[in-house]
């Protein structure tokens, strides 16, 4: 067992207490002659509501009950009980594991073993909702890495091997600084940045680096690596709240990429219970806009049936319920086209940093 600080011991004890409360509830229900059950918010887009106090989207009042009234319901509670036991022991030993490792560990849980990775992930999210504790406090981490950061930012990271200070341009290679799973271990020291621009693709991240966009515009570059990991979203929120930097999201011009922006700005439907920790309501969408495809005559592909269905779904998604998004989505449906970030290269390798982004950022009042 690794040595543990007093503060970490208190955190682990608190988390264990929250988890054990669930089992205690079932024990009390059985003692009172009741069938054990647990109530959870309905996790659909029809049950997310705007919270004015936090300026993010959260789960609404609709709930569903998981109860041992059926074999399926009883099995779900059994799996939750085994998971609570596993997490309690992990915290007592001050160990950690990945979500994937927990899935394989469940192989020895007999009837409580998970049938798929998605099932175990979903159950962990259920535990987050019930306990009001994020999975990082369970000492669970995802397989995927966080995003990369490159630019005029100095930070301090506390690791198991000590504390280190890093400048995210001077002390790293072109890959940048890799955001750790636990963003709470990072302190932002100082910066010379005017804004943060977070990009969906590695190609655009590299293009802005090569063209010196970070130096010319005093910008912190972030590679989202597609749909951003939780740690990435937490870091963007941290940069916005602590350093008061504008957060700009630059993605491909398709419905799936618009959801990347929505997850950063408002939170995702599957993690709406964590929106206050993860969402950055002040984040702004740069592009690629459907109007950019038209105005710049960008190389484009025809929308697939899945794309069209996704765009129509976004018209009913409360996160896109603004005049701007309705106008852009309807324009895209009428054009029947989508385009990638790197399509700007058709106008030259310097076009995106020399013309498109400066003009767009001036329109947005960023520069």
N, C-alpha and C positions, 0 to 999 in steps of 0.2 A: 504493500500500500504506500502510495506516494505521500510525502509530507503535505499538509494542507494548512493554509493560513486561517486565522480566526475569522476573517471576513468571508472567505470561501466556505468555511465550515457552517457559518450562519446561513448563507445562501442555500447550501445543500440541505440543511435541516429544514428550512422553510419550504423548499420544493418537495421534500419527502412528506412533510406534513400535509401539503395540499393534495398530493397523490393519495395518501392513505385515507384522507377524508372521504374519497369516493368509495373505497372498500368499507369504511365505517358506515356510510349511508346504506350500502347493501346489507350489512350485518344488522343494522337497526330495522330495516324493512323486514327482513326474515324473522327477527325476534318478535316483531309486531304481527306476524302472520301474513305479511304482504309479499307479493311477488317482487323480487328485486328489479329495479328499472333505473333508467337515467334519461333526463330530458336534454335535448340539444337543439340549437337553432336549425331551421331548414336551410340547407346550403345551396340556394339557387339564386339566380339574378333577380327573380321576383321577390326575394326576401332580403335585398340589400337596400338600405335607406341612408339618405344623406344626414350626417350628424353635424349640425351647425357649430357646436362647441369645438369640435376638433377639425372641422372642414374636410372630413374624409367620409367614405362610404363604409357602413358597417352592416352587420346582419340586423334584420328587423325583428319583429315580435313573434313571427311564426315559428313554432317548435314542433319537433317530432319526438316520440318516445321509443327508446330501445328497452325492451322488457323481456324477461325470461318466460313469456307466455307461449312462445313457440320454440322449437328446436333451434331455428335460425337466430332468434333473439337471444336465447340462452348461450349459444355458441359465441355470439358477439361479446357478451358480457364476460364470458370465460376468457376470451382472448385479451380483453381489456385488463382483467385481473392479473393474468400472467405478465402482461406488459408492465403493469404497475409494480409487480414484484421484481421484475428484471431491472427497471429503472431505479427502484429503491436500493437494490443491492449495488448497482453501479455507482450511485451517489455516495453510499456509505464507504465504498472503496476509493472514491474520488477518481474513478476511471471514466473513459468516454468511449463511444462507439459510433460508427456510421449507421445511417438508416438501413443500408444494405446488410451490414453485419447483424443488426438486430433481426432482420428478416430471416437470415440463415440460422441464427441462434434459435429461432422459434421452431426449427425442425425437430427439436427435442421436446416440444411442448405437447406432443400427441394431438389430441382433438383441438387444441388451442393454436396449432401452428397456422401460419398465414398461407393462403393459397397463391398469393401474388404480392409483389413489392408494393403496388398501388394500395392494396388493402392495409398493409402495415403503416404506410405513410398516412393514409386517411385516418387510421385509428389514433396515431400520434397527434394529428390535428384536432381530433375530438378531445384528447386529453388537454391540449392547450386551451381549448374553449372552456372546458369545465373548470380547470384549475386557475385560469387567468395567468398562466406562466408559459413563457415561450420555450420552444424545444431546446434552445441553447442551454437553458437552465436544467434540462434533463440530461445534459452532456451528450446530446445527440447532434450529429452534424451530417450534412448531405455529402454525396460523392463528388458533386461538381465543385470546381473552384469558383471563388468570387471573381469579380471583374479585375481589370488591370487599370492602373492610374498612371498618367504621365503628365508632368507639368510642374509649375512653380508652387509646390506645396511641401512643407516640412512637417513630419509627424513623428510620434514616439509610439512604438509598439512593445507591449509587455508579452513575452513568450515564456514557455517553460524553461528556456535556457537563459533568461535574463531580459534586460531592457535594451532596446536599440533605437537610435534616431536615424531617420532616413529622409533624404530629399528626393522627391519623386521624379526628378529629372537628372540631377547631378550624380546621384548615388545608385542609379539603376540602368539597365540596358534598355534597348528599344521595346522590350516586352513590357516594361514598366513595373510598378509595385503591385504585387498581388494582394488583394484585399483578403484578410483572414476570415474564417468562419464567424468568429466572435468579435464583432466590431467594437464591443465595449472595451476591448484590450488596447484600442488605439486612441491616442490623444493627438489632436490637431494643434501644432505649435505655432506656425506662422505661414504666410503665403504672400505672393505678389499677383494673385489672380483677380480678374474682373468677372469671370463667369466659369461655369463648368459645362462642357458639352459632352454628352454621353451618346455613344454611337452603337448601333446594333451590330455592325460587321467589323471584322478584323481588317478587311481591306481598306475601309474608310478611316479607321483608327491609324493605320500605317500611312495612308495618304496625307492626313493632317500632320502627322509627325514629320514625314519627309519634306513637306512643303513649308515647315516651320510655322504652322498656324499657331501653335502654343506660345511661341516667342513673340510673334508679331502682334497677337491679340491678347497676350497675357491670359491664356486659357488653360484650364485643367482638362485634359482629355481622359475620357473613361471609355473602355471597351466593354460593352454590356455582355458580349458573348451570347447574343440572341435574347431569349426570355431571361431577364436578370434574376440571379439568385437572391435570396433574402439578404445576405450580407451586402450585396451590391446596393440594394434598395435602402438598407439602413445607412450605408456610407453616404449615399446621395442626400439622404435626409439630414445626416450629421453635418455635411458640408454646407447645406442650405441654412440650417438652424443655428449652428455655432459660428460659422464664418459669414453668414448673410450673403452668400453667393447665389446668383441666379442659376437654376438648373435647366439646361436645354436638352431635349431629346431629339436625336437625329436617326431616323430609321428608314427602311425601305418603304415604298408606297403601296402597301397592300393591307388587307384587313387584319392579318395576323400581327403585323408590325405595329398597327395602331393600338393593339392590345398590350404591346410592350410599353408604350407610352402610358396607357391607362393604368397598368399595374404599378408604375412608378408614381404617377400623380395621385391616384385614387385608391390603389390597392386592388388585388385580384379577388375574384369571387370566392375562390377556394381558401383564401387566407384573409377574408374580410374581418375575422376576429383579431387580426394583428395589424389592422390598417393604421392605428395611431402610432405604432412603432415603425412601420415600413413605408407608409405613403408620404409623398412630398407634394402637397396640394399646389404649391407655387411653381411646380415644374411646368415648363412650356414646350409645346411641340414645334420643332423647326420644320421638319419635312421628312421624307419626300411627300409633299401634298399632291393630291390629284390635280390641283390647278397648276402645279409645277410641271407635271407630265404634259399638260396642254400648252402652257406658256413657253416652255423650253423645248417643246417637241422632242421629249426624251424617248430613246428606244424603249419599247414597252412590249409586254406579252398580253395576250387576251385573258381576261378573267375566266377562271374555271367555274364550274357549277358550285364547287365548295366555296370558292372566293365570294361568289354572288350571295350564297346563303349566309356566309359570315358577315358580309356587309349589311344585309337586311337585318340580321340579328343585332348588329350594333346600333341600328336605328331604334331598337327597342331597349337597348342597354342604357340604364340611367347614367352611366359614366360618360356617355356620348350625347347626352340630352342638352346640347347647346346649338345655337344657330350656326356657329362655325362648323361644327362636325356634321350637322344635317346637310348643310350646303356642300361640303366637301365629299361626303359619302354619296349623296345623290348625283353629284357631278361624275364621280367615278363609275357609278352604275350606268349612267347614260353614255359614258365613253366606252365602257367595257374593257378598260385597260389597267394594268398595274406596272410598276417600274421599280428597279433597284437603285440603291444609293450610288453604286458605281456606274450607273448609266450616264451620270454627268461627265464621265471620261470621254464620251463621244464628242464633247466640245473641247477636249484637251485636258491634260493631267492637272493643269493649274486652275481650271475653270471653277471647281467647287470651292477652293479656298480664296481665289482671287476675285471672283465675281458673285457666285451664288450666295455663299454664306455671309459675306460682308453686307450684301444688299438685304438679305433676309433678316439679319440681326439688327440692321438699322430700322427696318420696318417694325420689328418687335420692340424697339427702344432699348436694346441691350448695349449697343455700341453707338 
